[in-house]
Amino acid sequence: LWGRPSQAGEWVDLELPVAAAGRRHVIVYLTKARDYGIVQFHVNGKPLGPTIDCFHRDGVIATGPIDLGVVDLKPATATLRIEVVGTNPKSDGVRFMWGLDCVVLKPSP
């Protein structure tokens, strides 16, 4: 998913299917590039994990898995918000974009 906000404070909400109640690690795989911003994730309205700077000077790269932390989820759907909260001063172009490659909800003991 490619987010192309034009300024800090813009967000998108995604529905995540939750098959069974329980504690889950929220793991995201992102893309970094020269014109990407800084994002904050939220689950069901609560910030999760640190802000993530998606700037990368030389080309587009994949981050690999980023564990945002553990949340208690109920069956149905959870809301994952991706909010752009700023930009790296070295970023150029649009400067606030981000790329989300994958979201994994991994059971936590």
N, C-alpha and C positions, 0 to 999 in steps of 0.2 A: 504494500500500500504506500503510495507516494503522497505525502502531505505537502501542500504548497501554500501555506499561509503567507500573508503579506506583512504581518507585524506580530510582535509578542502579544500574548493574551488570547490568541485564537486557538481553538481546539476541535477535536473530533471525538465522538463517542462511538465505541464499538460494542456490540453484544457478544459476550463469550458464553457458549453453551456450557452448563455445569451439570454433569450426569448424576452426581451423588454428592451429598453433603460431606464436608471435611476440610481439613487444612491443606492448602495447596501453595507450593512455590509458584510465583508468577515469573516466568522466564521469557525474555524478549530477545529477538535477534534483529538488529538494526543495520542500517547502511549509513556510512559516513561519506561526506563529500565536501568540496571547497565552499559550497554555498549553502550549507546546512546550518541549522540553529541548535539551540539548547532546549531539550524537552524535559518535561516532568510527567510521569505516569500517575494515574489515580485509579483506584478500584472502588466502585460503589461510593464515589464521592470523597474518598480519603486518599491523600498523597501516599505513594508507595515508592520506596527507594529514593536514591539521590537524583538530582538533576543530571542529565547526560548530555555532554557536549558532542554533537554529531559532526563537528568540523573535522575534515582531513584534507590537508593541503594538496597532496599528490594523487589525484584520481579518486575513484569510488572504491570503497572497501566494505567488507562485511565485518561486523563486530564479533561474531560468534555469540554464544549464549551470555546474557546478562541477567543474573538472578536479582529481581527487585525486592524479594522478601516473601514472607508467608502471610496468607490471608485465610480467614474462615469463610467458606462459601456454602450456600444453600443450593439445593437442586433448582434448576430453571436457567436463568441467565444472570451473568454479572456484567456490569458496565465498566469497560476499560476506557478511560479518557487519556488521550495523548494531547498535551498542551505545550505549545512552544512558549517558553518563558524568557527567551533572550537569544542573543547570537554571540558568537566568538568575534572579537575585534578583528581577527585575521580573515574572517569570512568575506566573500565577495558575491556579487550578483544579488539574487533575491534575499539571501542570508538567513531565512527563517524556515527553510524546507526541512523535511526529515523523511526517512524511508523505514518502514516496518516490514520485515521479511517474514516473521513468524512469531506466534505467541504459544507458549506451552504452559499448561497447568499441571504441575508435577505433584503427586501426593507427598505430603510431609508427615512424618511420624508424630 
